[in-house]
Amino acid sequence: MVPTDPLSQMWNDPQYVTRYNNIYTTANDQFALYTQMLALDANDDFLDLGCGCGDFIHYICNNLSPNARPRTITAVDQSKEQLQLLRQKSGGESDLYIVEKPFLELFPAHPHRFNKIFARASLHHLNFEDKKIFFRMLKPHLTPSTLFLLYDMVFEFPLSHLDQQLSQLQQEASIYYGESWEIKKSDIVHTWFQEYPEDLSDWQEVFAEAGLQLKQRVRITSFLSKLLWSNEVGCGR
């Protein structure tokens, strides 16, 4: 079946997927930092939301020792093109479950529970209300000691101030992205205005739907952060 919504059409366009994967690569030292923040180990059931072509999963499978590699890995994406690339990289890993679904169709069909979750630049595709719906659906699939690492757009000002902040944001982005800014500029600005990034308080409201509280923030820029969440009692600040 040919995807009908714009997001599915975009992520199932081979040219778009190739361009995205070439431009938005992640260095192994960043993957190493993600694994440290999540404290991955052999008792984990790991969920990658918006796994793309599976670069992080490939890193986990090929760079972590047996006592640090999760016992199960579930990779979720709605892009058939990206998941084909993941299958090529994975080589038939027996503990890897690949799910081709939009986030809002993932539960309750998927029965697993997870204690480690990662979402990199994927949740901003959902609007605020859909994010809340998704996290309510996710909650029964969490263990009592879940860690969730989010890497995404996190504004330090209310979204209503976005127009006023645009010039400053673009200056900051040009410094952060360096030579690649001109290539990425249209994508980033499109995400700011046409997709659904949130400010920190809105992200907190969204994650609260699953009983998750902010445990750690690693600020990258005024529009980008790594946020580590937990549902353990007393973890919030």
C-alpha positions in Angstrom: 0.0 0.0 0.0 1.3 3.5 -0.9 1.5 5.8 2.1 -1.0 8.6 2.0 0.1 11.0 4.7 2.9 13.4 4.0 5.2 12.1 6.8 5.0 8.5 5.6 5.5 9.6 2.0 8.6 11.5 2.9 10.1 8.6 4.9 9.4 6.1 2.2 11.0 8.2 -0.5 14.4 6.5 -1.2 16.0 9.8 -2.3 14.9 11.6 0.9 16.0 8.7 3.1 19.5 8.6 1.4 19.9 12.4 1.7 18.8 12.3 5.4 21.2 9.4 6.3 24.1 11.1 4.5 23.6 14.5 6.2 22.5 13.5 9.7 25.1 11.0 10.8 26.0 10.4 14.4 29.6 9.8 15.6 30.4 6.7 17.7 31.4 8.9 20.7 27.9 10.2 20.8 26.5 6.6 20.7 28.9 5.7 23.5 27.5 8.7 25.6 23.9 7.5 25.0 24.8 4.0 26.2 26.4 5.5 29.3 23.4 7.7 30.1 21.0 4.8 29.7 23.4 2.5 31.7 22.7 -0.4 29.3 23.3 -3.9 30.5 22.4 -7.5 29.7 19.2 -7.5 31.7 17.6 -4.7 29.7 14.7 -4.7 27.3 15.5 -1.8 25.0 13.2 0.1 22.8 14.4 2.5 20.0 11.6 4.8 18.9 12.3 6.1 15.4 15.3 3.9 14.9 15.9 5.0 11.3 18.5 3.0 9.5 19.6 1.5 12.8 23.0 3.2 13.4 22.6 3.2 17.2 21.4 -0.4 17.2 24.4 -1.4 15.0 26.7 0.3 17.5 25.1 -1.5 20.4 25.3 -4.9 18.7 28.9 -4.4 17.6 30.6 -2.3 20.2 29.1 -3.3 23.6 30.4 -6.2 25.6 28.0 -9.1 26.4 27.3 -7.8 29.9 26.4 -4.4 28.5 24.3 -5.4 25.5 20.5 -5.6 26.1 18.9 -9.0 26.1 16.2 -7.8 23.7 16.1 -4.8 21.3 12.9 -3.5 19.7 13.4 -1.1 16.8 10.4 0.9 15.7 10.0 3.1 12.6 7.4 3.7 10.0 9.9 4.0 7.1 10.1 0.8 5.1 13.2 2.2 3.4 15.0 2.8 6.7 14.1 -0.6 8.2 15.4 -2.4 5.1 18.8 -0.7 5.8 18.5 -1.8 9.4 17.9 -5.4 8.3 20.9 -5.3 6.1 23.1 -4.1 9.0 21.7 -6.4 11.6 22.5 -9.7 9.9 19.5 -11.5 11.4 20.2 -10.8 15.1 18.0 -13.2 17.1 17.2 -10.7 19.9 16.2 -7.9 17.5 12.5 -7.2 16.9 11.8 -4.9 14.0 8.4 -3.1 14.0 7.2 -1.1 11.0 4.5 1.1 12.5 3.7 4.7 13.3 4.1 5.4 17.1 0.3 5.7 17.7 -0.3 2.3 16.2 2.4 0.5 18.3 0.3 -0.2 21.3 -1.5 -2.3 22.5 -0.5 -4.6 19.6 3.1 -4.8 20.9 3.0 -6.8 24.1 6.5 -6.2 25.5 7.6 -4.2 28.5 10.7 -2.0 28.4 13.1 -0.6 31.0 15.4 1.3 28.6 14.1 3.6 25.8 15.7 5.9 23.3 14.2 8.5 21.0 16.4 10.6 18.8 14.8 13.4 16.8 11.6 11.4 16.3 9.0 12.5 18.8 8.8 16.0 17.4 6.8 14.5 14.5 3.9 14.1 16.9 1.8 17.1 17.9 1.4 17.9 21.6 -1.9 16.0 22.1 -0.7 13.0 20.1 2.5 12.9 22.2 0.3 12.8 25.3 -1.8 10.0 23.8 1.3 8.0 22.9 2.8 8.3 26.4 -0.5 7.2 28.0 -0.4 4.2 25.7 3.3 3.6 26.6 2.9 3.7 30.4 1.6 0.1 30.8 4.7 -1.2 28.9 7.2 0.3 31.3 8.9 -1.5 34.1 9.0 0.2 37.6 12.6 1.4 36.9 12.5 2.6 33.3 15.1 5.1 31.9 14.1 7.0 28.8 16.7 9.1 26.9 15.3 11.8 24.6 17.4 13.7 22.1 15.3 16.3 20.5 14.3 19.9 20.0 13.8 21.5 23.5 13.2 25.3 23.5 14.2 27.5 26.4 11.3 29.9 25.8 7.6 29.4 25.2 6.7 28.3 21.7 4.6 31.5 21.3 8.0 33.4 21.2 9.4 31.4 18.3 9.1 34.2 15.7 10.8 36.7 18.1 13.6 34.3 18.7 14.2 33.2 15.1 17.2 35.5 14.4 19.0 34.4 17.6 18.2 30.8 16.9 19.6 30.9 13.5 22.8 32.5 14.7 23.2 29.9 17.4 22.5 27.1 14.9 25.0 28.4 12.4 27.7 28.1 15.1 26.6 24.7 16.4 26.2 23.1 12.9 29.2 24.9 11.4 29.8 24.2 7.8 26.8 21.9 7.5 24.3 24.6 8.6 23.5 25.8 5.0 22.7 22.2 4.1 20.6 21.6 7.2 19.0 25.0 7.5 15.8 24.4 5.6 15.2 21.1 7.5 15.8 22.6 10.9 13.7 25.7 10.3 10.9 23.5 8.9 11.1 21.4 12.1 10.9 24.6 14.3 7.8 25.9 12.5 6.0 23.1 10.7 6.5 20.2 13.1 6.1 19.9 16.9 9.1 20.6 19.0 8.3 21.6 22.6 9.7 23.8 25.4 10.9 22.0 28.5 7.7 22.5 30.5 5.6 20.9 27.7 8.0 18.0 27.4 7.6 17.5 31.2 3.8 17.5 30.8 4.1 14.9 28.0 6.4 12.5 29.9 4.3 12.8 33.0 1.5 11.0 31.1 3.7 7.9 31.5 4.8 8.6 35.0 8.3 9.8 33.9 10.1 12.6 35.6 13.2 14.5 34.4 16.3 13.0 35.9 19.1 14.8 34.0 19.3 17.4 31.3 22.3 17.8 29.0 21.9 21.2 27.2 23.4 21.3 23.7 21.9 24.6 22.5 18.9 26.8 23.4 16.8 24.6 21.0 18.4 21.1 21.5 18.9 18.9 24.5 19.4 15.4 25.8 16.8 14.7 28.5 17.0 11.6 30.7 13.7 10.6 32.3 12.9 8.0 34.9 9.8 6.6 36.7 11.6 5.8 39.8 10.2 7.4 42.9 12.1 10.6 43.9 14.1 10.9 40.7 12.5 14.3 39.6 14.1 17.6 40.3 
